[in-house]
Amino acid sequence: QVQLAESGGGLVQPGGSLRLSCAPSGSITSFSAMGWYRQAPGKEREWVAQVLSSSGTDYADSVKGRFTISRDNAKNTVYLQMNSLKPEDTAVYYCNAYHIHTQQNYWGQGTQVTVSS
């Protein structure tokens, strides 16, 4: 059973930064795409960013220029660096990964990010 372990959430003031981490069980090279989604209270889950095995990246317009996703195969971890955080970034952030061999999407348990003064 594939598991994704997330960490790095917390409370930060507007304009601050946080870095989220996602470490899959097994080798990260088994996943062709890994990314982050978020879900704010009362809203649907939305896509935030993704990184491919080729290291290509893509971002939602709402975070472009502020968030950076990266993939470190040596550390078997995907990161989401979040800068210039805004109150509207407050949400539970979920790691997502597409497994090459099982051809299934997997989700982490979520980590809370709260941006508030």
TATA-V793953 format. One record per residue. N is the residue number from 1. SS is DSSP state (H for helix, E for strand, - for the rest). PSI is psi as a letter, one per 20 degrees, with the letter a starting at -180 (* if undefined). OMEGA is omega in whole degrees, 0 to 359 (NA if undefined). Layout:
BEGIN
n=<N:N>
ss=<SS:SS>
psi=<PSI:PSI>
omega=<OMEGA:OMEGA>
END
This chain:
BEGIN
n=<1:2:3:4:5:6:7:8:9:10:11:12:13:14:15:16:17:18:19:20:21:22:23:24:25:26:27:28:29:30:31:32:33:34:35:36:37:38:39:40:41:42:43:44:45:46:47:48:49:50:51:52:53:54:55:56:57:58:59:60:61:62:63:64:65:66:67:68:69:70:71:72:73:74:75:76:77:78:79:80:81:82:83:84:85:86:87:88:89:90:91:92:93:94:95:96:97:98:99:100:101:102:103:104:105:106:107:108:109:110:111:112:113:114:115:116:117>
ss=<-:-:-:E:E:E:E:-:-:E:E:E:-:-:-:-:-:E:E:E:E:E:E:E:-:-:-:H:H:H:E:E:E:E:E:E:E:E:E:-:-:-:-:-:-:E:E:E:E:E:E:E:-:-:-:-:E:E:E:-:-:-:-:-:-:-:E:E:E:E:E:E:-:-:-:-:E:E:E:E:E:E:-:-:-:-:H:H:H:-:E:E:E:E:E:E:E:E:E:-:-:-:-:-:E:E:E:-:-:-:E:E:E:E:E:-:->
psi=<p:p:q:p:o:q:r:i:r:a:p:q:q:p:i:a:q:q:p:q:q:o:o:q:p:a:p:h:i:i:p:h:p:q:a:q:r:q:o:q:p:j:r:q:p:q:q:g:q:q:p:r:h:i:j:q:q:q:q:q:h:i:i:p:i:h:q:p:q:r:p:n:h:h:j:l:q:p:q:o:p:o:r:l:q:q:h:i:i:p:r:p:p:p:q:q:q:o:p:g:g:i:l:q:q:q:q:r:i:q:p:p:p:p:o:q:*>
omega=<180:176:178:182:181:175:173:179:179:180:180:179:176:183:181:183:172:173:176:177:177:181:180:169:186:185:178:180:176:183:181:179:175:183:180:171:175:179:177:180:178:181:177:177:181:178:181:184:174:174:182:178:176:183:172:183:176:186:169:182:184:182:184:181:180:182:176:177:179:186:180:182:181:179:178:187:171:182:169:177:183:179:178:185:181:178:181:173:179:184:166:182:183:172:180:180:178:184:184:189:179:182:179:173:178:182:170:184:179:176:186:172:180:179:186:176:NA>
END
